[in-house]
Amino acid sequence: AIQRALRKTATNYPVDAQMLRYLENHDMERFIKQFGEQKTYMAATLMLTVPGTPLLLYGQEQGFTETLPPMRWDHENAMSSFYKKLLTLRRQNTCFRQAPMVYVPTNAPESIVCYARVDNTNKFLVIVNFATKSINCDIMLNDVIKQNTTLMLEEMITGTMKPATVTKQHKINLTVAAESASIYKLSAQ
């Protein structure tokens, strides 16, 4: 559905149009109230890493479930910290604003959406697992990595690092947690 929606957007609007991406607006029920906290983290990761201009409704970054509650400006919580990290990542890396989105095939296309955002400076891999179980996933990097090497994957939200061996078939294997979203910065080791 995500691929279809992005393709539809690309064909229905001029090439230079900047699409507005949002999870909620003043006419909708709060996303977190409808789908819960975990799916909100997943959807926010998608919204801020696919092409387009993200829109955050007042209080969305705080995890508000009410439509227009009083704003708590000094209230820091896990959701607002998460949004700050995503927004900083987007602001500091032009590939999330300008580079094309390249779908990366996996052995679990019914559960996992995987894509790369790559420019001359950085390579990022975004992996979203919609399944309610973790998946041992083969990720085919043909269009992202051209050589056999060992990569270092830095998860941009948690800061964790892990090595991944690229096979001769340009694949890496990762265990992707249930209902999760990860943004990895790829670098040669």
C-alpha positions as CSV (number, residue, x, y, z in Angstrom):
1,A,0.0,0.0,0.0
2,I,2.9,2.4,0.8
3,Q,4.5,1.8,-2.6
4,R,1.2,2.2,-4.4
5,A,0.4,5.4,-2.6
6,L,3.8,6.9,-3.4
7,R,3.5,5.9,-7.1
8,K,0.0,7.3,-7.3
9,T,1.3,10.6,-5.8
10,A,4.1,10.7,-8.4
11,T,1.8,10.1,-11.3
12,N,-1.0,12.5,-10.2
13,Y,1.1,15.6,-9.5
14,P,3.7,17.5,-11.4
15,V,7.3,16.3,-11.0
16,D,8.4,19.4,-9.0
17,A,5.4,19.3,-6.6
18,Q,6.3,18.8,-3.0
19,M,3.8,16.4,-1.3
20,L,2.6,17.1,2.2
21,R,2.9,14.0,4.4
22,Y,0.9,13.7,7.6
23,L,-0.5,11.2,10.1
24,E,-3.2,13.3,11.5
25,N,-4.9,16.7,11.0
26,H,-7.6,18.7,12.7
27,D,-10.4,16.7,11.0
28,M,-9.0,13.3,12.1
29,E,-8.8,11.4,15.3
30,R,-5.3,11.3,16.7
31,F,-3.2,8.6,15.1
32,I,-1.8,7.4,18.5
33,K,-5.4,7.1,19.8
34,Q,-6.4,4.9,16.9
35,F,-3.4,2.7,16.4
36,G,-1.3,2.9,19.7
37,E,2.2,4.1,20.5
38,Q,4.2,1.4,18.7
39,K,2.5,2.0,15.4
40,T,2.8,5.7,15.8
41,Y,6.6,5.3,16.1
42,M,6.6,3.2,12.9
43,A,4.4,5.7,11.0
44,A,6.4,8.7,12.1
45,T,9.5,7.1,10.9
46,L,7.9,6.5,7.5
47,M,6.5,10.1,7.3
48,L,9.8,11.7,8.0
49,T,11.9,9.5,5.8
50,V,9.9,9.2,2.6
51,P,9.9,12.0,-0.1
52,G,7.7,14.9,0.7
53,T,7.2,17.6,3.4
54,P,6.1,16.3,6.8
55,L,3.4,18.0,8.7
56,L,3.0,17.6,12.5
57,L,-0.3,18.5,14.1
58,Y,-0.1,20.5,17.3
59,G,0.8,18.1,20.1
60,Q,1.5,15.1,17.8
61,E,5.1,15.2,18.9
62,Q,4.0,14.9,22.5
63,G,1.8,11.9,21.9
64,F,-1.4,13.8,22.7
65,T,-4.6,11.8,22.4
66,E,-6.9,14.8,22.8
67,T,-7.7,17.0,19.8
68,L,-6.5,20.4,21.2
69,P,-5.3,20.2,24.8
70,P,-3.3,22.9,26.4
71,M,0.3,22.7,25.2
72,R,2.9,21.6,27.7
73,W,5.9,23.4,26.2
74,D,8.4,22.1,28.8
75,H,7.1,18.5,28.8
76,E,9.7,16.1,27.5
77,N,8.7,12.5,27.0
78,A,9.7,9.5,25.0
79,M,7.6,10.5,22.0
80,S,8.9,14.1,21.9
81,S,12.4,12.8,22.2
82,F,11.8,10.4,19.3
83,Y,10.4,13.2,17.1
84,K,13.4,15.5,17.9
85,K,15.8,12.8,16.8
86,L,13.9,12.1,13.6
87,L,13.6,15.8,12.8
88,T,17.3,16.5,13.5
89,L,18.2,13.5,11.3
90,R,16.1,14.9,8.5
91,R,17.4,18.4,8.8
92,Q,21.1,17.3,9.0
93,N,20.9,14.9,6.0
94,T,19.7,16.3,2.7
95,C,19.1,12.8,1.2
96,F,15.9,12.7,3.3
97,R,14.7,15.9,1.6
98,Q,16.2,15.6,-1.9
99,A,17.5,12.1,-2.8
100,P,15.2,9.6,-4.6
101,M,13.7,6.8,-2.5
102,V,15.0,3.4,-3.7
103,Y,13.0,0.3,-2.7
104,V,15.2,-2.5,-1.4
105,P,13.9,-6.0,-1.9
106,T,13.7,-8.4,1.0
107,N,12.7,-12.0,1.5
108,A,9.6,-10.8,3.5
109,P,7.8,-8.3,1.2
110,E,4.4,-9.1,2.8
111,S,5.7,-7.8,6.2
112,I,8.7,-5.6,5.6
113,V,9.1,-2.3,3.8
114,C,12.7,-1.5,3.1
115,Y,14.1,1.5,1.2
116,A,17.3,3.5,0.9
117,R,17.9,7.2,0.8
118,V,21.3,7.9,-0.7
119,D,23.2,10.9,-1.8
120,N,26.9,11.7,-2.4
121,T,27.5,12.0,1.4
122,N,25.4,9.4,3.1
123,K,23.6,6.1,2.7
124,F,20.6,5.3,4.9
125,L,18.5,2.2,5.0
126,V,15.0,2.4,6.5
127,I,13.4,-0.9,7.5
128,V,9.8,-1.2,8.8
129,N,8.4,-4.5,10.0
130,F,4.6,-4.5,10.1
131,A,4.4,-8.1,11.3
132,T,3.6,-9.0,15.0
133,K,6.7,-11.2,15.1
134,S,10.4,-10.6,14.5
135,I,11.7,-11.7,11.1
136,N,15.1,-13.0,10.0
137,C,15.4,-10.9,6.9
138,D,17.6,-11.0,3.8
139,I,18.0,-7.5,2.4
140,M,19.1,-7.3,-1.2
141,L,21.4,-4.2,-1.5
142,N,22.1,-4.4,-5.3
143,D,21.1,-0.8,-5.9
144,V,22.7,0.5,-2.7
145,I,26.0,-1.3,-2.3
146,K,28.0,-2.3,-5.3
147,Q,30.9,-4.2,-3.8
148,N,31.3,-7.1,-1.4
149,T,32.3,-5.7,2.0
150,T,31.5,-5.6,5.7
151,L,29.2,-2.8,6.6
152,M,28.8,-1.0,9.8
153,L,25.1,-0.2,10.5
154,E,24.5,2.7,12.9
155,E,20.9,2.8,14.1
156,M,20.2,6.5,14.1
157,I,17.5,6.6,16.8
158,T,19.2,4.4,19.4
159,G,22.8,4.9,18.4
160,T,23.6,1.2,18.4
161,M,26.2,-0.1,16.0
162,K,26.4,-3.5,14.4
163,P,28.5,-5.1,11.6
164,A,26.8,-6.8,8.7
165,T,28.6,-8.9,6.1
166,V,27.6,-8.3,2.5
167,T,27.4,-11.6,0.6
168,K,28.5,-12.1,-3.0
169,Q,24.8,-11.7,-3.9
170,H,24.9,-8.2,-2.3
171,K,22.7,-9.3,0.6
172,I,22.9,-8.7,4.3
173,N,20.9,-10.6,6.9
174,L,19.2,-8.9,9.9
175,T,16.7,-9.9,12.5
176,V,14.1,-7.2,12.4
177,A,12.0,-6.8,15.6
178,A,8.2,-7.1,15.5
179,E,6.3,-3.9,14.7
180,S,9.4,-1.8,14.5
181,A,11.1,0.8,12.4
182,S,14.9,1.3,12.1
183,I,17.0,3.9,10.2
184,Y,20.5,2.6,9.6
185,K,23.4,4.7,8.3
186,L,25.6,2.5,6.2
187,S,29.3,2.8,6.2
188,A,32.2,0.5,5.0
189,Q,34.1,-1.1,7.9
